[in-house]
Amino acid sequence: MSKKIIVTDAKVEKDELLLYTDLETNITSLSATGQMLVDSDQLSFIYIVDNEDGYQYVTIPESAWSAIQQGIQGGLEVFLTNASGKLKLESFRGEMEYLIENITGNSNYGEEMVTKVEQVFAAPSA
């Protein structure tokens, strides 16, 4: 079973979007895959990272979404960070934009996931 890394906070700092985790793992031993999934049951986005033991899932709960939206709009680089360092999450913005576009109005993701994504990430009307 793949290990989960749970994002506990997300903040925009110094032109970067930082996703914080309390997990005591050496982040510098991980490598970004540039791939993301959706966990509709847990209302989370999942970023996949890799290490010598296999894949790990960075779980991004709804509580972090507003900071992520701010980072996406600002075109910021995204990093997973903890006390051991930080890891650039390659292709994060593009993957998020793709997933948001697919989830919006798509009942296959479940009504609650669609509603929450539309509330947080919906583009303002022109």
Helices and strands as residue ranges (DSSP letters): E 3-13, E 16-21, G 27-29, E 31-39, E 44-51, E 54-61, G 62-64, H 65-73, E 77-82, E 85-88, H 92-103, G 107-109, H 111-121
